[in-house]
Amino acid sequence: VSEMNQQMHYYKNNDVLGPTDPESRYVMEDVPYGLVLTVILGRLLNCPARLHESGIMILSAMYGRDFLVENELLQGLGLIGEDDLNVNAYSLQEWKEMACLGYFRER
């Protein structure tokens, strides 16, 4: 990894330490669209992702936003309510059936 990092720095002459802007996609996109989905899947499978959820809460507090409810795709699937996760909207079996049928059934 060190050798690869040195080559990247040599050829591109840029720093590869990570984002320098607090509004980076690493937070603005990865938290609501990555970490939140991981938390939801963990809850659906009865295997909570506590560290992921804690990270979401900490980042939400730092940014003054509620990253849990910012994912419009998960809202459309009924997995996120107006102010919290709504993982009990459908059972895991119902999700499997909808995946096999290829369409979403509203309640």
Secondary structure, DSSP 8 states (H G I E B T S, - for coil): -HHHHHHHHHHH-S--S---STT-HHHHTHIIIIIHHHHHHHHHTT---HHHHHHHHHHHHHHTS-GGG--HHHHHTTSB-SSSB-GGGS-HHHHHHHHHHTS----
